[in-house]
C-alpha cells in the first residue's frame, strides 16, 4: 500500500537550529530532510505524523512551519526515466 507523505517546511532557520531540529524530528519518525540556505524541509509518512508533537518542538524553538501533503511516488523509477547514461 502506497501512502502519502507530509512535508513540513521551516524558513528563516539558522544552520545550528536546522541541525538540532533534524535530530529532534528524526526521533518523531521524519525520514527525509532537504536543507537549503535558511530553509529546512522534512518528510514523514502521513500515518506517522503527529501534529501535537511537532507543535511542541516548534514552540520550544519559537519556529513556525508550513505543511503540505506529497503524493507517494516511486522516486527510483522517476530518476531512471530521466537518467542519461554516459557513453
Backbone as CSV, one residue per row, in Angstrom:
resi,resn,N_x,N_y,N_z,CA_x,CA_y,CA_z,C_x,C_y,C_z
1,UNK,0.843,-1.186,0.000,0.000,0.000,0.000,0.886,1.246,0.000
2,UNK,0.674,2.103,-0.966,1.410,3.365,-1.018,0.683,4.396,-0.177
3,UNK,1.436,5.173,0.562,0.807,6.227,1.352,1.472,7.552,1.019
4,UNK,0.773,8.598,1.334,1.299,9.939,1.117,2.280,10.300,2.217
5,UNK,3.025,11.352,1.943,3.949,11.899,2.924,3.501,13.300,3.301
6,UNK,3.833,13.699,4.498,3.641,15.072,4.947,4.993,15.762,4.843
7,UNK,5.000,16.934,4.219,6.216,17.754,4.143,5.987,18.986,4.993
8,UNK,6.894,19.211,5.921,6.856,20.471,6.661,8.063,21.291,6.212
9,UNK,7.864,22.589,6.142,8.930,23.488,5.714,9.072,24.600,6.747
10,UNK,10.311,24.790,7.189,10.637,25.844,8.149,11.562,26.819,7.440
11,UNK,11.188,28.090,7.414,12.024,29.101,6.772,12.637,30.001,7.830
12,UNK,13.633,30.768,7.425,14.349,31.668,8.332,14.929,30.898,9.520
13,UNK,15.654,29.837,9.208,16.228,28.969,10.223,17.750,28.960,10.055
14,UNK,18.459,29.039,11.160,19.926,29.022,11.096,20.420,27.586,10.908
15,UNK,21.669,27.444,10.525,22.272,26.123,10.357,22.249,25.354,11.664
16,UNK,22.557,26.023,12.755,22.551,25.366,14.065,21.139,24.905,14.439
17,UNK,20.135,25.755,14.232,18.754,25.366,14.525,18.341,24.174,13.658
18,UNK,18.752,24.213,12.403,18.406,23.149,11.468,18.967,21.809,11.931
19,UNK,20.211,21.787,12.362,20.836,20.542,12.831,20.112,19.972,14.054
20,UNK,19.765,20.842,14.976,19.049,20.405,16.183,17.660,19.891,15.810
21,UNK,16.985,20.619,14.929,15.641,20.242,14.520,15.638,18.901,13.787
22,UNK,16.621,18.664,12.930,16.712,17.382,12.228,16.821,16.235,13.230
23,UNK,17.645,16.401,14.255,17.790,15.357,15.273,16.463,15.099,15.990
24,UNK,15.772,16.160,16.358,14.506,16.005,17.083,13.412,15.434,16.186
25,UNK,13.348,15.878,14.935,12.316,15.383,14.023,12.567,13.923,13.658
26,UNK,13.816,13.516,13.594,14.145,12.109,13.333,13.543,11.212,14.409
27,UNK,13.572,11.685,15.644,13.003,10.922,16.753,11.481,10.802,16.644
28,UNK,10.842,11.734,15.918,9.391,11.680,15.726,9.006,10.811,14.535
29,UNK,9.997,10.347,13.762,9.691,9.492,12.615,9.877,10.144,11.263
30,UNK,10.379,11.380,11.239,10.651,12.024,9.953,11.792,11.270,9.289
31,UNK,11.644,10.992,7.992,12.576,10.110,7.284,13.517,10.816,6.327
32,UNK,13.159,11.979,5.862,13.993,12.659,4.877,14.032,14.145,5.146
33,UNK,15.143,14.754,4.760,15.335,16.176,5.009,16.005,16.822,3.805
34,UNK,15.613,18.040,3.496,16.264,18.851,2.466,16.654,20.168,3.114
35,UNK,17.940,20.463,3.081,18.426,21.715,3.647,18.811,22.666,2.526
36,UNK,18.340,23.884,2.631,18.743,24.964,1.752,19.158,26.116,2.655
37,UNK,19.675,27.170,2.072,20.084,28.305,2.889,18.866,28.878,3.607
38,UNK,18.908,28.875,4.927,17.848,29.418,5.791,16.512,28.689,5.652
39,UNK,16.531,27.421,5.200,15.285,26.689,4.979,15.513,25.200,5.217
40,UNK,14.538,24.555,5.853,14.583,23.118,6.087,13.233,22.524,5.718
41,UNK,13.249,21.462,4.912,12.046,20.685,4.619,12.250,19.300,5.197
42,UNK,11.208,18.757,5.812,11.279,17.435,6.431,10.068,16.624,5.992
43,UNK,10.263,15.307,5.842,9.234,14.435,5.295,8.967,13.267,6.232
44,UNK,7.671,12.946,6.400,7.253,11.855,7.270,6.051,11.164,6.624
45,UNK,5.962,9.825,6.745,4.764,9.157,6.232,3.517,9.725,6.919
46,UNK,2.473,9.899,6.135,1.248,10.525,6.654,0.716,9.818,7.901
47,UNK,0.767,8.485,7.932,0.215,7.746,9.074,1.059,7.906,10.337
48,UNK,2.317,8.358,10.212,3.191,8.534,11.378,3.181,9.973,11.904
49,UNK,2.530,10.875,11.179,2.562,12.303,11.522,1.738,12.594,12.772
50,UNK,2.343,13.313,13.723,1.662,13.717,14.947,1.845,15.232,15.094
51,UNK,0.807,15.961,14.752,0.904,17.419,14.738,1.134,18.003,16.131
52,UNK,0.575,17.395,17.165,0.759,17.912,18.527,2.236,17.849,18.937
53,UNK,2.901,16.727,18.638,4.326,16.606,18.969,5.157,17.606,18.169
54,UNK,4.809,17.785,16.908,5.526,18.745,16.075,5.363,20.163,16.617
55,UNK,4.142,20.537,16.970,3.901,21.882,17.516,4.707,22.107,18.794
56,UNK,4.821,21.078,19.620,5.585,21.197,20.865,7.052,21.537,20.575
57,UNK,7.644,20.838,19.612,9.044,21.104,19.248,9.186,22.496,18.649
58,UNK,8.278,22.872,17.764,8.361,24.183,17.117,8.201,25.311,18.134
59,UNK,7.324,25.109,19.088,7.120,26.108,20.138,8.388,26.263,20.979
60,UNK,9.040,25.140,21.268,10.273,25.149,22.053,11.344,26.018,21.371
61,UNK,11.385,25.978,20.036,12.393,26.725,19.277,11.863,28.053,18.726
62,UNK,10.611,28.355,19.024,9.954,29.578,18.535,10.027,29.671,17.007
63,UNK,9.677,28.546,16.351,9.687,28.470,14.895,8.275,28.206,14.392
64,UNK,8.001,28.647,13.189,6.737,28.323,12.547,7.044,27.480,11.311
65,UNK,6.014,26.798,10.799,6.221,25.916,9.657,4.988,25.910,8.769
66,UNK,5.184,25.473,7.538,4.057,25.227,6.647,4.013,23.729,6.396
67,UNK,2.822,23.230,6.052,2.631,21.795,5.874,1.935,21.532,4.551
68,UNK,2.447,20.548,3.793,1.790,20.118,2.562,1.791,18.596,2.528
69,UNK,0.870,18.042,1.748,0.820,16.601,1.543,1.457,16.295,0.200
70,UNK,2.352,15.323,0.194,3.066,14.925,-1.022,2.616,13.511,-1.372
71,UNK,2.119,13.330,-2.599,1.664,12.011,-3.033,2.854,11.061,-3.144
72,UNK,2.641,9.821,-2.733,3.680,8.795,-2.831,4.001,8.547,-4.293
73,UNK,5.277,8.411,-4.607,5.685,8.043,-5.956,6.955,7.221,-5.873
74,UNK,7.231,6.499,-6.914,8.435,5.682,-6.981,9.564,6.581,-7.466
75,UNK,10.367,7.082,-6.533,11.428,8.026,-6.883,12.506,7.370,-7.741
76,UNK,12.781,6.087,-7.515,13.777,5.395,-8.338,13.315,5.318,-9.787
77,UNK,12.058,4.975,-9.988,11.520,4.899,-11.345,11.579,6.270,-12.019
78,UNK,11.226,7.296,-11.289,11.258,8.660,-11.822,12.693,9.052,-12.202
79,UNK,13.653,8.710,-11.339,15.058,9.010,-11.618,15.521,8.259,-12.859
80,UNK,15.159,6.978,-12.957,15.587,6.159,-14.093,15.050,6.698,-15.418
81,UNK,13.833,7.226,-15.426,13.256,7.790,-16.652,14.066,8.978,-17.156
82,UNK,14.656,9.735,-16.254,15.381,10.945,-16.613,16.895,10.762,-16.627
83,UNK,17.354,9.527,-16.410,18.787,9.253,-16.357,19.363,9.165,-17.768
84,UNK,20.431,9.883,-17.990,21.140,9.850,-19.277,22.462,9.137,-19.067
85,UNK,22.592,7.872,-19.565,23.876,7.164,-19.386,25.017,7.878,-20.102
86,UNK,26.197,7.757,-19.529,27.391,8.344,-20.135,28.051,7.251,-20.984
87,UNK,28.335,7.589,-22.238,28.950,6.591,-23.138,30.450,6.655,-23.056
